Amino acid sequence: MEELGIYGGLFLLSFLAATFLPAQSELGLIGLVLTGDYSVLWLIIVASIGNTLGSAVNWLLGRFIDRFSDRKWFPITPTQMDRACGWYRKYGQWSLLLSWAPFIGDPLTLAAGVLREPFGRFLLLVAIAKTGRYIVVAALTI
């Protein structure tokens, strides 16, 4: 039961880290890998799924941004949104391979929703980027 809590906690941390909420899923992954008590493969899988699904929330927000952008709680400024959409228009779907990157990753996933990137393609590219990042983090930790 403890393992379920550990993996569930990593999933939640990774999910939140992909949204605009401040969270550091890499530190959670590193800490769990360093214990040596858990399967590194499962840690990577759980973190990747959580982080990818968190990015899907950003995509959904982007699809319906016109309904939420004027709300006080909305986490992105118009300037950030314009910059992310400009980057996305310039580099297209391939910019989603940078969805793992700090500061630009979350706005890119939001821009993908705004610009109506097909969800299946979005999910595939983001999953590749997020999983690749966790593989590198785990490998450097080991």
Secondary structure by P-SEA (a helix, b strand, c coil): caaaaaaaaaaaaaaaaaccccccaaaaaaaaaaaccccaaaaaaaaaaaaaaaaaaaaaaaaccccccccccccccaaaaaaaaaaaaaccccccccccccccaaaaaaaaaaacccaaaaaaaaaaaaaaaaaaaaaaac
